[in-house]
Amino acid sequence: MGRAVSSADFDAFVAGAEAAADVAGAVIRPFFRAGLAAELKGDASPVTIADRSAELAIRAVLGERFPDHGLLGEEFPPVNPGARLRWVLDPIDGTRAFITGRPVFGTLIALLDGDTPVLGVIDQCVTGERWVGVAGRPTVFRGRFGGAAGARPCAALAEAELSCTSPEMFTPADAGPWQALASSCRRTSYGGDCYAYGLLALGQIDVIAESTMKLWDWAALGPVIEGAGGRVTDWRGAALRPDGDGRVLAVGDPRLLAPALALLAG
């Protein structure tokens, strides 16, 4: 697709992404709290038949609707990796939560235009919550609780709720700057994986700082959070890129970005 992506194109992309999320949810739900065994991948992260089956289902939907697009997922080799428009998939972000029966995992589906995420879906198929972000549009949230998407005002780190999936994700070089940020915030909570970013887009969390993130971990998050009024960057304040260092900072109120970056810079 050499031309600019139109609003009608985005409508079709959103419909395809939501259809893929629907199918993934139908695959995942029967496995939830079903005593599923997990294998360890090369990086020691767990993976289950639910992860692999859900990714295959997502690939089938998107591959049928958008045969010229690329597909990059966590569990299987890429398809058409040189395409300008590439779908990036994480069928179960938060497999540790999934295999321990906690409904704070999510399915992540993103669309990249070049290296820039322009569409992101966070789907929690057990609670029935879904966030859809598109570049230039307000984020849409659908769920039983939470109302409309929108980050809350929070002008100072001293009043901010900070979240992180696990302190174990930080390298020794990252642990000190992250602790400086945590010490400057009102409270810190752990766990949540992509679900925490959805909560930030609902105004429940103010800051998330994480590292060692892969492309499929973060690609869907930016459009969701920025469409809710927040910001997502790396720890230097630059846009996230596929060849980046895996450090991610998300804030609900843009006024928190500069002080958070200053602390993360050491």
KASUL-V581339 format. One record per residue. RES is the residue in three letters. SS is DSSP state (hx for helix, st for strand, lp for the rest). D_LAST is the distance of its C-alpha to the last C-alpha in Angstrom with 1 decimal. Layout:
# KASUL-V581339
res = [RES RES]
ss = [SS SS]
d_last = [D_LAST D_LAST]
This chain:
# KASUL-V581339
res = [MET GLY ARG ALA VAL SER SER ALA ASP PHE ASP ALA PHE VAL ALA GLY ALA GLU ALA ALA ALA ASP VAL ALA GLY ALA VAL ILE ARG PRO PHE PHE ARG ALA GLY LEU ALA ALA GLU LEU LYS GLY ASP ALA SER PRO VAL THR ILE ALA ASP ARG SER ALA GLU LEU ALA ILE ARG ALA VAL LEU GLY GLU ARG PHE PRO ASP HIS GLY LEU LEU GLY GLU GLU PHE PRO PRO VAL ASN PRO GLY ALA ARG LEU ARG TRP VAL LEU ASP PRO ILE ASP GLY THR ARG ALA PHE ILE THR GLY ARG PRO VAL PHE GLY THR LEU ILE ALA LEU LEU ASP GLY ASP THR PRO VAL LEU GLY VAL ILE ASP GLN CYS VAL THR GLY GLU ARG TRP VAL GLY VAL ALA GLY ARG PRO THR VAL PHE ARG GLY ARG PHE GLY GLY ALA ALA GLY ALA ARG PRO CYS ALA ALA LEU ALA GLU ALA GLU LEU SER CYS THR SER PRO GLU MET PHE THR PRO ALA ASP ALA GLY PRO TRP GLN ALA LEU ALA SER SER CYS ARG ARG THR SER TYR GLY GLY ASP CYS TYR ALA TYR GLY LEU LEU ALA LEU GLY GLN ILE ASP VAL ILE ALA GLU SER THR MET LYS LEU TRP ASP TRP ALA ALA LEU GLY PRO VAL ILE GLU GLY ALA GLY GLY ARG VAL THR ASP TRP ARG GLY ALA ALA LEU ARG PRO ASP GLY ASP GLY ARG VAL LEU ALA VAL GLY ASP PRO ARG LEU LEU ALA PRO ALA LEU ALA LEU LEU ALA GLY]
ss = [lp lp lp lp lp lp hx hx hx hx hx hx hx hx hx hx hx hx hx hx hx hx hx hx hx hx hx hx hx lp lp lp lp lp lp lp lp lp st st lp lp lp lp lp st st lp hx hx hx hx hx hx hx hx hx hx hx hx hx hx hx hx hx lp lp lp lp st st st st lp lp lp lp lp st lp lp lp lp lp st st st st st st st st st lp hx hx hx hx hx lp lp lp lp lp lp st st st st st st st st lp lp st st st st st st st st st lp lp lp lp st st st st st st lp lp lp lp lp st st st lp lp lp lp lp lp lp lp lp lp lp lp lp lp hx hx hx lp st st st st lp lp hx hx hx lp lp hx hx hx hx hx hx hx hx hx hx hx hx hx lp lp st st st st lp lp hx hx hx hx hx hx hx hx hx lp lp lp lp lp st st st st lp lp lp lp hx hx hx hx lp lp hx hx hx hx hx hx hx lp lp lp st st st lp lp lp lp lp lp lp lp lp lp lp lp lp lp st st st st lp lp lp hx hx hx hx hx hx hx hx hx hx lp lp]
d_last = [42.6 42.4 42.8 40.3 39.8 41.9 41.8 44.6 42.7 39.8 42.4 43.7 40.3 39.5 42.9 42.4 38.9 40.4 43.4 41.2 39.3 42.6 43.9 40.8 41.1 44.7 43.9 41.1 42.7 45.5 43.1 41.0 41.7 44.3 43.2 41.8 40.9 37.6 37.1 33.9 32.7 31.3 27.7 29.1 28.9 32.2 34.7 38.0 41.2 40.0 37.0 39.2 42.1 40.1 38.5 42.0 43.2 40.5 41.2 44.9 44.6 42.2 44.1 47.4 46.2 44.1 45.5 43.9 40.4 38.0 37.0 33.9 33.5 31.8 35.1 37.3 37.4 36.7 39.6 40.0 36.4 37.1 38.1 36.4 36.4 34.9 34.7 31.8 32.7 31.4 34.5 32.9 29.2 28.8 31.5 30.6 31.2 34.4 35.9 35.4 37.1 34.3 34.7 31.0 31.1 31.9 33.3 31.2 33.0 31.5 33.0 31.3 32.8 31.7 28.0 27.6 28.2 31.0 32.3 30.9 32.7 31.5 34.6 35.1 38.7 39.5 38.6 39.8 36.7 35.7 33.2 34.1 31.8 33.1 31.5 32.9 34.5 33.7 32.7 35.7 35.5 38.6 38.9 40.8 38.1 35.4 37.4 36.0 32.5 30.2 26.7 26.9 25.7 22.6 21.2 18.6 16.0 18.0 20.9 19.4 20.4 17.7 19.1 18.4 21.1 20.2 17.3 19.2 18.0 14.5 14.2 12.9 9.9 9.3 10.5 7.8 5.4 8.9 10.2 8.1 9.6 12.8 13.1 13.1 15.8 19.4 20.1 19.1 21.7 22.0 24.3 25.7 24.6 25.8 27.7 24.7 24.0 27.7 27.2 24.4 27.0 29.5 27.4 26.9 23.2 20.6 17.3 16.9 13.9 15.1 15.0 17.8 19.8 23.0 24.7 27.2 24.6 23.1 25.8 27.8 25.1 24.2 27.8 28.2 25.2 25.6 29.3 28.6 26.6 23.0 20.4 19.0 16.5 14.1 10.4 10.7 13.6 16.3 19.4 19.7 21.9 24.0 22.5 18.9 16.4 17.2 14.0 15.4 14.5 17.6 18.3 21.8 21.6 20.1 19.0 16.3 14.7 13.0 11.4 10.3 8.8 6.9 5.4 5.3 3.8 0.0]
